[in-house]
Amino acid sequence: MNPIHSESRKISIAAAVIADASGRLLLVRKRGTSAFMQPGGKIEPDEEPVDALVRELREELGLAVDPAMASRLGLFSAKAANEPDSTVEAELFALTFAAQPIESQPVAAAEIEEMIWLDPASAHDIELAPLTRDVVLRLSGQ
């Protein structure tokens, strides 16, 4: 008898691809996990993706972001980094410090244990979430 195969659970998130003037990407690592990823989080029911992004960036990094300055990159899918048998469906948005949409400096808060600025050329040196490794680095030309 074949074991029952369960379908992957889908998690809808909004995430930011944040770059500084030198092209480094802002990545975060949640408490109790090992992979670095884009800041962002789950989209609440009846919440627009850009509103979820603004809320999550404020909660996790203390950033005040003007939603009009978030440039939508599209909807992307990848294996979830921290939830087994799950897939993230990520609405990705680009933000940049150079364009001044971010009025403060990020500080790790809430469930964020560590925050780094990663040179995409050094990405092979650390553990990255599948979305970051397979989608975001490709989008950033790496």
Residue frames relative to the residue before (quaternion, step in Angstrom):
aa qw qx qy qz dx dy dz
M 1.0000 0.0000 0.0000 0.0000 0.00 0.00 0.00
N 0.4163 -0.7172 0.5061 0.2370 3.56 -0.94 0.91
P 0.4729 -0.6483 0.4987 0.3276 3.58 -0.98 0.73
I 0.5305 -0.6131 0.4763 0.3402 3.53 -1.16 0.61
H 0.2377 -0.7688 0.5808 0.1234 3.56 -0.82 1.03
S 0.2122 -0.7824 0.5718 0.1260 3.56 -0.65 1.08
E 0.4751 -0.6658 0.4969 0.2901 3.54 -1.07 0.76
S 0.5847 -0.5846 0.4441 0.3452 3.49 -1.22 0.59
R 0.4099 -0.6909 0.5426 0.2455 3.54 -1.03 0.89
K 0.2914 -0.7625 0.5543 0.1626 3.58 -0.98 0.86
I 0.1285 -0.7720 0.6213 0.0389 3.54 -0.95 0.99
S 0.2355 -0.7820 0.5638 0.1229 3.58 -0.64 1.12
I 0.0392 0.8071 -0.5852 0.0682 3.54 -0.69 1.12
A 0.2443 -0.6832 0.6557 0.2086 3.50 -1.42 0.22
A 0.0099 0.8150 -0.5769 0.0536 3.57 -0.82 0.99
A 0.3471 -0.7502 0.5361 0.1711 3.53 -1.19 0.70
V 0.2135 -0.6964 0.6690 0.1480 3.50 -1.11 0.84
I 0.0009 0.8227 -0.5636 0.0750 3.55 -0.12 1.36
A 0.0416 -0.7996 0.5989 -0.0166 3.55 -0.73 1.12
D 0.3463 -0.6965 0.5765 0.2502 3.55 -1.19 0.55
A 0.7607 -0.3968 0.2533 0.4470 3.59 -1.29 0.04
S 0.7146 0.4326 -0.2644 0.4820 3.61 1.11 -0.56
G 0.6087 -0.6057 0.3377 0.3855 3.60 1.27 0.18
R 0.4562 0.6618 -0.4742 0.3593 3.58 1.24 0.13
L 0.3520 -0.7413 0.5426 0.1794 3.56 -1.13 0.77
L 0.3797 -0.6957 0.5633 0.2335 3.55 -1.05 0.83
L 0.0101 0.7934 -0.6061 0.0559 3.57 -0.70 1.16
V 0.1893 -0.7755 0.5945 0.0969 3.55 -1.21 0.60
R 0.1821 -0.7372 0.6359 0.1377 3.52 -1.31 0.42
K 0.3634 -0.7466 0.5203 0.1995 3.55 -0.75 1.08
R 0.6401 -0.5380 0.3965 0.3790 3.55 -1.19 0.66
G 0.8289 0.2163 -0.1752 0.4852 3.57 -0.95 0.93
T 0.6743 0.4366 -0.3042 0.5120 3.61 1.25 0.22
S 0.4016 -0.7408 0.4906 0.2218 3.58 -1.25 0.25
A 0.6744 0.5095 -0.3001 0.4421 3.63 1.16 -0.43
F 0.3451 -0.7057 0.5805 0.2141 3.54 -1.11 0.79
M 0.0135 -0.8035 0.5925 -0.0566 3.54 -1.11 0.79
Q 0.6593 -0.4613 0.4006 0.4382 3.52 -1.35 0.02
P 0.4777 -0.6268 0.5110 0.3433 3.60 -1.08 0.56
G 0.4149 0.6659 -0.5418 0.3016 3.54 -1.15 0.69
G 0.1094 -0.8153 0.5637 0.0742 3.55 -1.20 -0.30
K 0.7748 -0.3751 0.2643 0.4349 3.48 -1.39 -0.11
I 0.3901 -0.6883 0.5693 0.2233 3.50 -1.18 0.81
E 0.3746 -0.7326 0.5275 0.2116 3.57 -0.74 1.08
P 0.6262 -0.5151 0.4011 0.4263 3.62 -1.19 0.44
D 0.8414 0.1393 -0.1430 0.5021 3.59 -1.04 0.86
E 0.5472 0.5758 -0.4204 0.4384 3.60 1.17 0.51
E 0.4238 -0.6759 0.5365 0.2752 3.58 -0.99 0.79
P 0.6085 -0.5903 0.3770 0.3731 3.62 -0.98 0.73
V 0.6719 0.4905 -0.3207 0.4529 3.63 0.85 -0.83
D 0.6285 0.5202 -0.3354 0.4711 3.61 1.10 -0.65
A 0.6182 0.5217 -0.3356 0.4827 3.60 1.07 -0.73
L 0.6334 0.5396 -0.3239 0.4502 3.57 0.98 -0.85
V 0.6689 0.4963 -0.2969 0.4670 3.59 0.83 -0.99
R 0.6543 0.5143 -0.3072 0.4617 3.60 0.95 -0.90
E 0.6938 0.4850 -0.2821 0.4516 3.58 0.81 -1.00
L 0.6552 0.5060 -0.3241 0.4579 3.62 0.94 -0.80
R 0.6310 0.5142 -0.3248 0.4816 3.58 1.11 -0.70
E 0.6963 0.4818 -0.2763 0.4547 3.61 0.88 -0.96
E 0.7718 0.4070 -0.1972 0.4469 3.58 0.79 -1.05
L 0.8301 0.1962 -0.0579 0.5188 3.58 1.01 -0.80
G 0.4536 -0.7071 0.4395 0.3180 3.59 1.27 -0.02
L 0.4472 0.7029 -0.4456 0.3276 3.59 1.18 0.48
A 0.2381 -0.7268 0.6272 0.1473 3.53 -1.07 0.85
V 0.0043 -0.8235 0.5637 -0.0637 3.57 -0.37 1.26
D 0.3719 -0.6901 0.5784 0.2256 3.55 -0.98 0.91
P 0.4285 -0.7320 0.4574 0.2671 3.62 -0.50 1.13
A 0.6087 0.5686 -0.3560 0.4236 3.60 1.10 -0.57
M 0.6728 0.4949 -0.2902 0.4670 3.59 1.22 -0.43
A 0.5590 0.5803 -0.3966 0.4399 3.61 1.28 -0.07
S 0.1977 -0.7973 0.5655 0.0739 3.56 -0.57 1.20
R 0.3590 -0.7606 0.5019 0.2016 3.60 -0.52 1.19
L 0.2548 -0.7780 0.5632 0.1122 3.55 -0.85 1.08
G 0.6617 -0.4844 0.3169 0.4765 3.58 1.17 -0.53
L 0.5262 -0.5939 0.5066 0.3373 3.53 -1.41 -0.04
F 0.0136 -0.8085 0.5856 -0.0575 3.56 -0.73 1.15
S 0.2326 -0.7766 0.5750 0.1103 3.54 -1.17 0.62
A 0.1210 0.7724 -0.6170 0.0897 3.57 -1.10 0.76
K 0.6293 -0.4955 0.4257 0.4210 3.54 -1.31 0.27
A 0.4734 -0.6651 0.4955 0.2966 3.59 -0.97 0.84
A 0.4673 -0.7058 0.4628 0.2632 3.57 -0.92 0.90
N 0.8325 0.2634 -0.0846 0.4800 3.58 0.89 -0.94
E 0.7131 0.3775 -0.2519 0.5344 3.59 1.25 0.02
P 0.3816 -0.7573 0.4814 0.2219 3.60 -0.37 1.24
D 0.8436 0.1511 -0.1386 0.4962 3.54 -1.20 0.67
S 0.5935 0.5417 -0.3788 0.4593 3.58 1.09 0.72
T 0.2269 -0.7370 0.6245 0.1235 3.49 -1.31 0.57
V 0.2690 -0.7294 0.5955 0.2025 3.56 -1.03 0.73
E 0.1504 -0.7088 0.6800 0.1118 3.51 -1.17 0.77
A 0.0711 -0.8586 0.5062 -0.0386 3.51 -0.21 1.36
E 0.2528 -0.6829 0.6663 0.1606 3.49 -1.01 0.96
L 0.1243 -0.8166 0.5619 0.0453 3.59 -0.42 1.20
F 0.0890 -0.7766 0.6235 0.0141 3.52 -1.08 0.90
A 0.3147 -0.7382 0.5663 0.1878 3.58 -1.03 0.81
L 0.0074 0.7482 -0.6631 0.0220 3.52 -1.09 0.90
T 0.0596 -0.8045 0.5888 0.0502 3.56 -1.11 0.53
F 0.4946 -0.6394 0.4985 0.3131 3.54 -1.06 0.74
A 0.6099 0.5868 -0.3530 0.3987 3.59 1.07 -0.70
A 0.7139 0.4444 -0.2541 0.4778 3.60 1.04 -0.74
Q 0.4454 -0.7539 0.3905 0.2840 3.57 1.35 0.08
P 0.3726 0.7102 -0.5439 0.2469 3.68 0.89 0.57
I 0.6962 0.4324 -0.2550 0.5132 3.56 1.23 -0.44
E 0.2248 -0.8377 0.4910 0.0808 3.55 -0.52 1.21
S 0.7529 0.2910 -0.1908 0.5586 3.60 1.22 0.06
Q 0.5059 -0.6194 0.4913 0.3450 3.56 -1.27 0.17
P 0.4921 -0.6791 0.4500 0.3068 3.63 -0.92 0.81
V 0.0391 -0.7572 0.6520 0.0029 3.53 -1.17 0.79
A 0.4758 -0.6839 0.4721 0.2880 3.60 -0.78 1.03
A 0.1024 0.7782 -0.6085 0.1169 3.58 -0.86 1.05
A 0.7576 0.3528 -0.2772 0.4741 3.56 -1.36 -0.04
E 0.8194 -0.2273 0.1604 0.5012 3.62 -0.82 -0.96
I 0.4958 0.6564 -0.4338 0.3675 3.62 1.24 0.12
E 0.2262 -0.7951 0.5530 0.1042 3.56 -0.68 1.14
E 0.8149 0.0313 0.0300 0.5779 3.57 1.03 -0.77
M 0.1110 -0.7689 0.6287 0.0340 3.53 -1.15 0.76
I 0.0038 0.8036 -0.5949 0.0185 3.60 -0.95 0.85
W 0.3125 -0.6595 0.6341 0.2554 3.53 -1.38 0.28
L 0.1199 -0.8334 0.5393 0.0129 3.58 -0.45 1.23
D 0.3371 -0.6710 0.6239 0.2163 3.51 -1.00 0.94
P 0.4656 -0.7117 0.4369 0.2928 3.63 -0.55 1.09
A 0.6055 0.5628 -0.3589 0.4334 3.61 1.12 -0.53
S 0.7000 0.4324 -0.2585 0.5062 3.61 1.24 -0.40
A 0.3324 0.8019 -0.4559 0.1965 3.58 1.28 0.13
H 0.6219 0.5653 -0.3486 0.4150 3.60 1.10 -0.58
D 0.6098 0.6018 -0.3364 0.3909 3.61 1.25 -0.30
I 0.7831 0.2595 -0.1463 0.5459 3.62 1.17 -0.35
E 0.5553 -0.5933 0.4624 0.3546 3.56 -1.29 0.37
L 0.0914 -0.8057 0.5852 0.0069 3.55 -0.77 1.11
A 0.5395 -0.5822 0.4955 0.3528 3.55 -1.20 0.60
P 0.6383 -0.5552 0.3642 0.3895 3.62 -1.08 0.65
L 0.6358 0.5263 -0.3423 0.4490 3.64 0.93 -0.79
T 0.6670 0.4917 -0.2977 0.4741 3.58 0.94 -0.88
R 0.7006 0.4891 -0.2627 0.4482 3.56 0.83 -1.07
D 0.8024 0.3610 -0.1518 0.4504 3.58 0.75 -1.10
V 0.7685 0.3289 -0.1773 0.5195 3.59 1.12 -0.57
V 0.7407 0.4470 -0.2585 0.4298 3.58 0.55 -1.18
L 0.6687 0.4867 -0.3202 0.4621 3.62 0.87 -0.84
R 0.6199 0.5266 -0.3385 0.4731 3.58 1.08 -0.68
L 0.6513 0.5146 -0.3088 0.4644 3.59 0.98 -0.84
S 0.7165 0.4320 -0.2542 0.4852 3.57 1.06 -0.73
G 0.6168 -0.6176 0.3167 0.3712 3.56 1.27 0.32
Q 0.5485 0.6168 -0.3987 0.3997 3.61 1.21 0.29
